[in-house]
Protein backbone atom coordinates (compact mmCIF):
# COMPACT_ATOMS: atom_id res chain seq x y z
CA UNK A 1 0.00 0.00 0.00
CA UNK A 2 1.52 3.27 -1.06
CA UNK A 3 1.48 6.34 1.12
CA UNK A 4 -1.10 8.07 -1.07
CA UNK A 5 -3.41 5.03 -0.85
CA UNK A 6 -2.95 5.00 2.90
CA UNK A 7 -3.72 8.73 3.12
CA UNK A 8 -6.96 8.29 1.14
CA UNK A 9 -7.96 5.35 3.34
CA UNK A 10 -7.11 7.29 6.51
CA UNK A 11 -9.14 10.35 5.44
CA UNK A 12 -12.15 8.17 4.53
CA UNK A 13 -12.06 6.35 7.86
CA UNK A 14 -11.62 9.64 9.72
CA UNK A 15 -14.64 11.14 7.94
CA UNK A 16 -16.84 8.14 8.80
CA UNK A 17 -15.76 8.16 12.44
CA UNK A 18 -16.34 11.88 12.79
CA UNK A 19 -19.75 11.57 11.12
CA UNK A 20 -20.79 8.73 13.43
CA UNK A 21 -19.71 10.66 16.52
CA UNK A 22 -20.57 14.24 15.64
CA UNK A 23 -23.86 13.96 13.72
CA UNK A 24 -25.80 12.44 16.66
CA UNK A 25 -24.25 14.96 19.01
CA UNK A 26 -25.34 17.85 16.82
CA UNK A 27 -28.75 16.37 16.00
CA UNK A 28 -29.65 15.56 19.60
CA UNK A 29 -28.00 18.56 21.26
CA UNK A 30 -30.34 20.18 23.78
CA UNK A 31 -33.07 17.55 23.38
CA UNK A 32 -34.21 15.27 26.17
CA UNK A 33 -34.04 11.54 25.46
CA UNK A 34 -36.89 9.28 26.46
CA UNK A 35 -36.41 7.29 29.67
CA UNK A 36 -36.29 4.01 27.75
CA UNK A 37 -33.50 5.26 25.47
CA UNK A 38 -31.56 6.65 28.44
CA UNK A 39 -31.91 3.34 30.26
CA UNK A 40 -30.78 1.39 27.17
CA UNK A 41 -27.74 3.65 26.73
CA UNK A 42 -26.89 3.17 30.40
CA UNK A 43 -26.65 -0.59 29.88
CA UNK A 44 -24.00 -0.36 27.16
CA UNK A 45 -20.94 -0.38 29.50
CA UNK A 46 -22.19 -3.44 31.38
CA UNK A 47 -22.96 -5.25 28.12
CA UNK A 48 -19.53 -4.46 26.70
CA UNK A 49 -17.81 -5.69 29.87
CA UNK A 50 -19.93 -8.87 29.90
CA UNK A 51 -19.01 -9.54 26.27
CA UNK A 52 -15.31 -9.24 27.06
CA UNK A 53 -15.59 -11.57 30.04
CA UNK A 54 -17.73 -14.12 28.18
CA UNK A 55 -15.24 -14.14 25.32
CA UNK A 56 -12.46 -15.15 27.73
CA UNK A 57 -14.58 -17.65 29.67
CA UNK A 58 -15.98 -19.55 26.71
CA UNK A 59 -13.15 -19.45 24.17
CA UNK A 60 -13.58 -22.49 21.93
CA UNK A 61 -9.88 -22.52 21.07
CA UNK A 62 -8.95 -23.46 24.64
CA UNK A 63 -10.05 -26.30 26.85
CA UNK A 64 -12.67 -25.47 29.48
CA UNK A 65 -10.96 -23.06 31.85
CA UNK A 66 -12.15 -24.43 35.21
CA UNK A 67 -10.46 -21.77 37.41
CA UNK A 68 -12.00 -18.99 35.32
CA UNK A 69 -15.46 -20.55 35.45
CA UNK A 70 -15.27 -21.09 39.21
CA UNK A 71 -14.06 -17.52 39.67
CA UNK A 72 -16.97 -16.28 37.59
CA UNK A 73 -19.32 -18.26 39.81
CA UNK A 74 -17.81 -16.63 42.91
CA UNK A 75 -18.20 -13.21 41.31
CA UNK A 76 -21.82 -13.98 40.48
CA UNK A 77 -22.52 -14.79 44.14
CA UNK A 78 -20.81 -11.59 45.32
CA UNK A 79 -22.63 -9.51 42.70
CA UNK A 80 -26.02 -10.85 43.80
CA UNK A 81 -25.29 -10.21 47.47
CA UNK A 82 -23.48 -6.85 47.35
CA UNK A 83 -24.02 -5.29 43.94
CA UNK A 84 -20.56 -3.72 44.26
CA UNK A 85 -18.25 -3.65 41.25
CA UNK A 86 -15.19 -3.23 43.49
CA UNK A 87 -15.99 -6.34 45.55
CA UNK A 88 -16.75 -8.31 42.39
CA UNK A 89 -13.39 -7.37 40.88
CA UNK A 90 -11.47 -8.16 44.07
CA UNK A 91 -13.21 -11.49 44.64
CA UNK A 92 -12.81 -12.48 40.99
CA UNK A 93 -9.11 -11.71 40.86
CA UNK A 94 -8.48 -13.31 44.24
CA UNK A 95 -10.42 -16.46 43.44
CA UNK A 96 -8.72 -16.81 40.06
CA UNK A 97 -5.26 -16.36 41.60
CA UNK A 98 -5.94 -18.90 44.35
CA UNK A 99 -7.42 -21.44 41.95
CA UNK A 100 -4.49 -21.06 39.54
CA UNK A 101 -2.02 -21.52 42.39
CA UNK A 102 -3.89 -24.62 43.60
CA UNK A 103 -3.95 -26.19 40.14
Protein Blocks (a to p, Z undefined) as FASTA:
>chain_A
ZZklmmmmmmmmmmmmmmmmmmmmmmmgoiacdfklmmmmmmmmmmmmmmmmmmmmmgck
bccdfklmmmmmmmmmmmmmnopaklmmmmmmmmmmmmmmmZZ
